[in-house]
């Protein structure tokens, strides 16, 4: 039986950014203790334009969760405009400067060691009927941006998430199949280890 863990918004740990310019609510990190994590999922309040913290040796997948969006200047690349439920990937070593488009926002951020993991993050809209998902990943996270998200599991009781709650499955790359009903947008995050022993 796969063992899911439910992470509630009210339990997320709040902390200052590395550069001190804002606050983050940490959803989950692995391992749980210490600063040398392999991956971390979090939400951050961005109240002003400015530089991002650097995370040397990591890769980042960043989305706008709510608010008017922002324009990112990543190293010497052309600026990238990011609106709600859009994502961009970049190196944690990059020099990133942000410009808010229309006031403060809330972002959604996956940081992971790219030499250890491959990662995917995708946003999906809720539907009138349940959606069937088949996943094969070492780490699977389902995040609800709407008021309700239900996961129907064949081998255990169903799971119910509220706004900004998250469901975590760390299953050692076993196959998982389930149906999901969501009101509003939700995200699926998949992490696959690059260092599997054959």
C-alpha positions as CSV (number, residue, x, y, z in Angstrom):
1,X,0.0,0.0,0.0
2,X,1.3,3.4,-0.9
3,X,1.6,5.8,2.1
4,X,0.4,9.3,1.4
5,X,1.1,12.2,3.8
6,X,-1.2,15.2,4.0
7,X,0.5,18.6,4.5
8,X,-1.8,21.4,5.7
9,X,-1.4,25.1,5.0
10,X,-1.7,26.0,8.6
11,X,1.2,23.8,9.6
12,X,3.7,25.2,7.0
13,X,6.8,26.8,8.6
14,X,7.3,30.5,7.9
15,X,10.9,31.8,7.5
16,X,12.8,34.7,6.1
17,X,14.4,34.5,2.6
18,X,18.1,33.9,2.4
19,X,18.6,37.5,1.4
20,X,16.2,38.8,4.0
21,X,13.9,40.6,1.5
22,X,10.7,38.5,2.0
23,X,9.1,35.5,3.7
24,X,8.6,31.9,2.7
25,X,6.1,29.3,3.9
26,X,7.9,26.0,3.5
27,X,5.6,23.2,2.5
28,X,8.1,20.4,2.7
29,X,11.8,19.6,2.3
30,X,13.8,16.4,2.1
31,X,15.5,15.6,4.3
32,X,13.5,17.4,6.9
33,X,16.4,18.6,9.0
34,X,19.3,20.9,8.2
35,X,20.0,23.3,5.3
36,X,21.5,20.8,2.9
37,X,18.2,19.6,1.4
38,X,17.9,17.6,-1.8
39,X,14.6,19.2,-2.7
40,X,12.2,21.8,-1.2
41,X,8.7,23.0,-2.0
42,X,7.5,26.4,-0.7
43,X,5.3,29.4,-1.2
44,X,6.7,32.9,-0.9
45,X,5.1,36.3,-0.5
46,X,6.8,38.8,-2.9
47,X,5.8,42.3,-1.9
48,X,8.4,44.3,-3.8
49,X,10.6,44.1,-6.9
50,X,14.2,43.0,-6.3
51,X,16.9,40.3,-6.6
52,X,16.2,36.6,-5.9
53,X,18.3,34.6,-3.5
54,X,20.9,32.3,-5.1
55,X,21.0,28.5,-4.5
56,X,24.3,27.3,-5.8
57,X,24.1,23.7,-7.0
58,X,20.3,23.6,-7.2
59,X,17.7,24.1,-10.0
60,X,14.4,26.0,-9.6
61,X,10.9,25.7,-11.0
62,X,9.0,28.9,-10.2
63,X,5.3,29.7,-10.6
64,X,3.0,32.6,-9.8
65,X,0.3,31.3,-7.5
66,X,-1.7,34.5,-7.0
67,X,-1.4,38.2,-7.9
68,X,-0.6,40.2,-11.0
69,X,2.6,38.5,-12.0
70,X,6.2,39.5,-12.4
71,X,8.9,40.0,-15.0
72,X,12.1,38.1,-14.5
73,X,15.6,39.1,-15.7
74,X,17.6,35.8,-15.6
75,X,21.3,36.3,-16.2
76,X,21.7,37.8,-19.7
77,X,18.6,36.2,-21.2
78,X,15.6,38.3,-22.5
79,X,13.1,39.1,-19.8
80,X,10.4,36.5,-19.0
81,X,6.9,37.6,-18.0
82,X,5.2,35.2,-15.6
83,X,1.5,35.3,-14.9
84,X,-0.8,33.2,-12.6
85,X,-0.2,29.5,-13.0
86,X,2.7,29.9,-15.4
87,X,6.1,28.5,-14.6
88,X,9.7,29.1,-15.5
89,X,12.8,27.0,-14.9
90,X,16.3,28.3,-14.1
91,X,19.5,27.5,-12.3
92,X,19.8,28.3,-8.7
93,X,23.2,29.8,-9.5
94,X,21.6,32.4,-11.9
95,X,21.4,36.1,-11.1
96,X,17.7,36.8,-11.1
97,X,16.0,40.2,-10.7
98,X,12.2,40.5,-10.5
99,X,9.9,43.3,-11.4
100,X,6.3,43.1,-10.1
101,X,3.7,43.8,-12.8
102,X,0.7,44.7,-10.6
103,X,1.4,44.7,-6.9
104,X,2.4,42.0,-4.4
105,X,2.0,38.3,-5.3
106,X,2.4,34.8,-4.0
107,X,4.8,32.4,-5.7
108,X,5.2,28.6,-5.7
109,X,8.7,27.3,-5.8
110,X,10.4,23.9,-6.2
111,X,14.2,23.9,-5.5
112,X,16.1,20.7,-6.2
113,X,19.5,19.2,-6.8
114,X,19.5,18.6,-10.5
115,X,22.4,16.1,-10.3
116,X,20.2,14.0,-8.0
117,X,16.7,14.5,-9.5
118,X,14.8,15.2,-12.7
119,X,11.7,17.3,-11.9
120,X,8.4,18.3,-13.6
121,X,5.9,20.8,-12.4
122,X,2.6,21.3,-14.2
123,X,-0.6,23.3,-13.4
124,X,-4.0,21.9,-14.4
125,X,-7.5,23.3,-14.2
126,X,-10.2,21.5,-12.3
127,X,-12.9,19.6,-14.3
128,X,-16.5,18.7,-13.8
129,X,-15.7,15.0,-13.8
130,X,-12.9,13.2,-11.9
131,X,-9.6,12.9,-13.8
132,X,-7.6,9.7,-13.8
133,X,-3.8,10.0,-13.2
134,X,-1.1,7.4,-13.8
135,X,2.3,8.4,-12.3
136,X,5.7,6.8,-11.9
137,X,8.0,8.9,-9.7
138,X,10.2,8.7,-6.6
139,X,8.4,11.7,-5.1
140,X,4.9,12.8,-6.1
141,X,3.2,16.0,-4.8
142,X,-0.3,17.2,-5.4
143,X,-1.0,20.8,-4.5
144,X,-4.4,22.4,-4.3
145,X,-4.8,26.1,-5.4
146,X,-8.6,25.9,-5.1
147,X,-10.9,25.3,-2.2
148,X,-11.4,21.6,-2.7
149,X,-9.4,18.7,-4.1
150,X,-10.2,15.0,-3.5
151,X,-7.9,12.1,-4.4
152,X,-9.7,8.7,-4.7
153,X,-7.3,5.8,-4.0
154,X,-8.1,2.2,-4.8
155,X,-6.2,0.7,-1.8
156,X,-6.8,3.2,1.0
157,X,-9.3,5.9,2.1
158,X,-9.7,9.0,-0.1
159,X,-7.8,12.2,0.6
160,X,-9.3,15.7,0.8
161,X,-7.3,18.9,0.4
162,X,-8.3,22.5,1.0
163,X,-6.7,25.7,-0.4
164,X,-2.9,25.5,-0.4
165,X,-2.9,22.0,1.2
166,X,-0.5,19.4,-0.4
167,X,-0.5,15.6,-0.6
168,X,3.0,13.9,-0.6
169,X,3.8,10.4,-1.8
170,X,7.4,9.1,-1.5
171,X,7.2,5.6,-3.0
172,X,10.5,4.7,-4.4
173,X,9.5,5.0,-8.0
174,X,6.5,2.6,-7.8
175,X,3.6,3.0,-10.2
176,X,0.6,5.0,-8.8
177,X,-2.9,5.3,-10.3
178,X,-5.7,7.3,-8.8
179,X,-8.6,9.6,-9.7
180,X,-8.7,13.2,-8.7
181,X,-11.5,15.8,-8.5
182,X,-10.5,19.5,-8.1
183,X,-12.3,22.8,-7.9
184,X,-10.0,25.4,-9.3
185,X,-6.4,24.9,-10.3
186,X,-4.0,22.4,-8.9
187,X,-0.3,21.4,-9.4
188,X,1.4,18.1,-9.9
189,X,5.1,17.8,-9.0
190,X,7.1,14.7,-10.0
191,X,10.7,14.0,-8.9
192,X,12.6,11.1,-10.3
193,X,16.0,10.0,-9.0
194,X,18.9,10.1,-11.4
195,X,20.9,7.7,-9.2
196,X,18.9,4.5,-9.2
197,X,20.8,1.3,-8.7
198,X,20.2,-1.1,-11.5
